[in-house]
Amino acid sequence: MASKIFFSYSHADTKLYKQLRKHFAALERATLVQCFADRQILPGDEWDHVIKQALDECDLVLLLVSPDFIASQYCYEEEVQRALERNRTDPNQCRIVPVFLRPCDFKHTAFSRFQGVPRSGAITTFRNRDIAFKEVATFVRELAERGAKGTLLAEPPRSARPESRALAFLPHLADRSIHEERIAEVFRSARQRQRRRPILLIVHGDRRECHDFFLKRLERAIPRLLGMADRPLQRPTPVRWPSELRGTPEAVFGPAIAASIDTAPIDAGAKEIVDGICRFNGITFLTATTHSQTWGKRGGDLLNAYLAFWRDAPEIKPSRALVLALSIKYENHSEDEVIRRKLEEFLCPETLDGVVLPELRPITRSELDSWPYQREVRAVFPWPEVLLDRLDNVFIPPEEALPMSELAERLKQVLQET
């Protein structure tokens, strides 16, 4: 059965709505979705009754957000409020997704807590709007394909085996609280000084410590640690770290960062890039990765150039934040110690806030005790005591600590057997 989608939009945005609907054509032909909007109301129908009935029966409400949408009495007071009521009554039967058509401030709206798309900004800010429309359609398709019995939000029973995505991520939630504490300190310091500058986090450690999953973990924690849990977060494509230092910091890093955020010209400088980032009304988490094997003689100079690029960037607009993360993977290479010494001497420029996080190291048995009680783990396995009993078999004597990659494989086995 097709998942039912309700489009809520202002008639001032009819042209944009029609362009978006074209990107749903393939989904409708494949009977993955069934779309409804007020333009489908037939002559003689009582339009208010038809709209409310469609809202009561839909699985997904797409709010096409713009200044006109927020100003519309009917859209906001009738359609949005009815959708919110359904969501409060049964979130598993009605998902609400804002679709950002045109830039506007929606911080104090009733739907501001819901994650919206496109993640990188309003559709009209894209140079190629079809890219933005495609992102929305792809998001809906993925929801529909995950659905059970034709609904977008059907949840598996608690007793069901967790999805492969959960099994991939949950084992990487062993205790890294010391890292969160250091991040919280630098965020708190920035707030106290009322600074709206980019914040740099330098992550480093052996490649077996699963840097990518650690960054994913930070992605989930950053809104809470920033005190912006009600704000959406976007994580653009990672910045491609250069292998050589040729030219000014803007010449070296500008094109790579512009290509990542996709909301600034490829030849943009720091000001244009920050302006492009600030089109997204929330938190931007921009990551980059390098390796000790490619660090070489100019690795330290590249790091300094990256800092210099952001040092001269303008302030971030209110209600937004820019968090930068540079992940440095050690590969049992001669440069490992060179990098460690460089990071010990690291000083963040005065105009930036930043911190070198403690090195990612293997996890000990005692650091594993809190794992069954992690919120994400308990959401899938609500019996922490059962998991705790099984952890005694994870470490094989005389093992005292395990790299995260090895530990994650063993914890995945525990989850599959529980």
N, C-alpha and C positions, 0 to 999 in steps of 0.2 A: 504494500500500500504506500502511495506517495506521501511524503511529509508535507504538511500544509503550511504555507508561508503567507504571512500578511504584511503588505507594504504600507507603512504609515508615512505620509509625506505631504508637504504643502503643494498646492497647485502652482505656486510660483516656481517650483522645481520640477515641473512636468517634463521638461526637455531632458534633464539629467536622469529622471526616473525611467523614461523610455529607453535611454541609452543603456542604463543598467539592466533593464529587463531583457534586452537583446542577448546579454551574456548568460541569461538563464534558459535560453531556448533549448540548448542541448540537454539540460537537466530535465526540462519538462517533456521533451520527446522521449527521453529514457525512462519516464514516469518515476524519477527519483523525487521530484517535488511537484507540488500543485500550488500555483501562485494566485493570490487574490489582491486586488486593489479596487478602489471605488469606481474606477472607469469601467469595471465589468458589470456594474449595476444596470439592470434592464429597465426600459421605460415602464412606468406603472408600479415598480417595486418601491416599497417604503425604505428609502436609502439608509436611514438611521438604524432600522431593525436589521437590515442585511449586513451592515458593517459590524454591528455588535455581535451578531450571530457568527460571522466569520472570525472575529476576535476570540470568541468563546471556543471555537473549534480548532484553531490553528496550533501548530507545534512550535512555530518560530515567528516572532514579530521583529521585522527589520524597521528600525526607526531611521528615516533618511534625514539626518540632522543638518540644519542650516539655520541662519537667523530667522528666516520666514517660518520654518517649522516650529521653532521655539515661541515665536510671536503668535502662531495660530491658536486661537481659542479652542477650536474643535480638536485639532491634533493633540494639543497638550492636555487639555482638561478632560477630554472624552476618550480618545484612543489610547494615549499613554497611560492614563490612570486606570483604565479597564485592563490593559495589559499588565500593569504592575500588580493589580489586585489578583489576577490569575497567577502570576508568578509567585506572589506571597502565599497563596492558598496551596499551590502545588508546583514548585519549581521544576519538577521532573516532567511536567506536561506543557510548560510554556517557557521557552528561552527568549530572552530579550537581547538583541544585538544592535547597538547604534551603528549606523553607517554614515561616516562623516562626508557629506556632500560638499559643503562650503565652510570655510573657517568661521568659527564663532566660539564664544565663551559659554560652555555648558556646565561649569564647575558646580553651580548651585541648582542644577536641575534635578528632578526626581530620578533620572536615569543615569546620573554621572558615575555611579558605582559599577556599571556594567562595562566590561571590556568591549571596545569597538573596533571596527575595521574601516579603512585601511589603517594599519598600525603606524605608518610613517607620516600620516597627515591627511587633510581633507582631499577629496578627489580632484577638485578644481585646482589644487596646487601642483598636480603632476604635469610634467611636460607632455607625457603621453597618457591620456586618461584611460585608455584601454587597459593599461597595466593595473591601474587602481580598480577598475571594474572587474577585471579578471581575478584580482585578489579576493574581492568580495564573493564572487561566484565560486571560486575554489574553496573558500572557507565553508560556504553553505554545502557544497558537494561533499566535503569531508564529513561534515556533521550528518548529512543524510546517509552516507555510506556506512557510518558507524551505528546508525540507528537500528533498533530492533523492532520488528513488526510495524515498520513504517513510521515510527516516531523518532524525533531527533534526540530525545533525552532519556530514552529507556535505559535504566541501569541494570547491570547484571545482579542476580541475587548475591547476598553477602557470602554465601557458601561457595559461589563459583570461583574457579581459579582466576587469579588476577591476569589482566591483559599483559602482553609481552612488554609494552611500554613501561608499565609499572614495575615489572620484574627487572627491567634494564636500569631504572632510576633508583628504586628504593634501596638496593644494596650499597649505594654510594652515600648514604646518609649517616654513616658512622661519625662519631663526635669530631667536629671541627669548630667547637664553640669558641676557641681562642681566636680564630680568624674573624668570626662575627663580632667578638668584643672589640677587636682593633678597628674594624670597619665602623662600628657604632661610635667609637671615640672620635674618629675623624669627621663623621657626619655631624655629631653633636657639636664639635668645635666649630664647624662651618656655620651651623645654625646660630650658635651663640654670638659669632662675629657678624652675623647677618650678611654672609658672603654668598653670592650667587655665581660662583665660579665653577668650572669643570672640576670634578674630583677624580683623582687618579688612584687606582688600586694596582699594585704590582704583585702578581701571583708567581711564585717560583717553586720548583721542586722537581724531583725525578719524574720522567715521563710516565712511569708506571703508577703515579699517584692520580691518574685520571683527571687531568686538568679540565677537559671539556665538560665532564659531569660536575666538577666543582664550580665552573662558571654558570652552569645551569642552576645549581643550587643557589648561587649568589643572585641570579636573576629572580628567583622566587623570594629571596630574603630582603633584597634592597628596598622595595617600597616600605616594608615594615621598619627597617633600620633607619630609613630616612625620615620616618614620621609622616609618610605620604601613602599610607595603605589604601586610601580611597582613590588614588590616582592610577591611571593605566600605565603600563610599561611597554616600551617597544625595544626589541633587540635587533638592530639591522644586521645585514651580512657582515661578518668579521672584516676588519680592515686588513688588506694585504700588506704584510710587513716587508719593506724593501730590503734587498740584499746589499745595496750600495748606497753611499751618501754622495749624491751628485746634485749640487746646487743648494739653494736656500731651503730652510725647513718647509716653506709653503710649496716649493717646487717638488720636494721629495714626498711630502705626505698629503698635500692638498688633493691631488687627483685620486689617490687611494681612498681617502675619507669621503670625498664627494661621491665616488662610485658606490661606496657602502651605503650612505644614507639616501641617495637617489632623489634628493630634494634640493640640490644645488648644482650649478654648472660644473663641468669637469675641471675647469680652470679656476675654480673658486678659491678665495683666500679664507682665512680663519673667520672673518666677520660674516661673509656670505654663508659659510658652512653652519655657523651657530644660528644664523637667521633661519636657515633651512631646517635645522634640528628643532628650533622653537616653534615651527609650524605644528608640531605634535604637542598637544596640550597634556603633557604628562612627563614621565621619566624616560630618558633615552639611555640605554645601556650599550655602550660601544666597546667592542672587544677587539683584540689583536693578539696574535701568537707568534713567538719566535723560538728558536732552538739553539742550544749551546753549540751544536755542530756548525751552524751558520753564523755564529756571533762574530768570530774573527777579530781583526784589529780595529774594525770600525763599529763594532756592536755598541760600545759605550757612546760613541759619537752619534749613532743613530738614536739612541735613547735620549740624549741631550737635545737632538733636533726635534724629536717628538714633543718633548717638554716645551721647547721654544715655540713650536707651532701653537700650542694651547695657551702659552704664557700671555700672548698678546691678543687672545680672543676676547670679545666683549662679554659683558655679564649675561647670564641666562635670565630669560624673562620670568616674572613671578608665576607660581604654580607649576613650574617646570624644573627639571634637574637633569644634569648630564653627568653620568658616571662612566669613566673610562677604565678599562681593565686590560693590562698587558700581561699575558701569560708567557713565562719563560720556562721552557722544558729542558731539564738537564738530561743528557744522553750518555752519561759515563764517558765524557769527553774531557780533554785537557782544559777546555775553556770553562768547565763547570766552576772551578775554584776562582778563576778570573772574574766571573760574573758575581759570585758570592761576595768577593771583596768589593766589587763595584757597588753592589747593593748595600753593603754595610756602611759605605760612605755617602749613600744617597741623601740628597737634600732637595726637597721640592721647591721650585721657584716661589717667591713671595706671593705672586698673584695666583697661585694654584694651591689647592688642598690635596694632599696625597699621603700614601703610606705604603711601605714595603711590608706585606703581610708575612707572618712567620712561614718558614719553608714548609711546604707540604711534605710530611714524613709518613712512614708506615704507621699503621694503626695498631695499638696494643690491645690486649684483652680487656683491660679495665676501661679503655676508651669506647669499648663496644657495648658496655652495659646500658647506656642510654638509648641505644638504637631502637629497640622494640617499642620505646615510648615516644618516638618521633611522631608528630601529628600525621604526616603522610603515610607512615608505616601502619599506624593504628587505623587509618581510614580503610585500609585493605585487610589488615589482620588485627581485629579488635581484642586479641588475647595476648598482651605482652608477656605474661608469665610463661605461656607455652613457648614462645620464641626464646625467651631468656634461658629456659632449661636446655634448649637445643644448641645454644651458643658454646657450651662447654666442649663440644666436639669440633668446633670450627678450627681451633688452634691445635696443632699436633706437636707434642713435646719433641724437641726443646724449643719450638718456635715461641718467641716472645712478642713479635710484631710482624705484620704482613703488609706488603704494598697494597694499595687500594685495589689495583686491578685483580690481584690474586684473591684478596678478601671478598671482593664483589662477586666473583665466580662462586665462592663457597657459600656466601649468603644467599645467592640466587638459588642454589641447590636446597638450602634450608627452606626458603619460601615455597619452592615447588613441592617439597615433601610435607609441608605443614597443612 
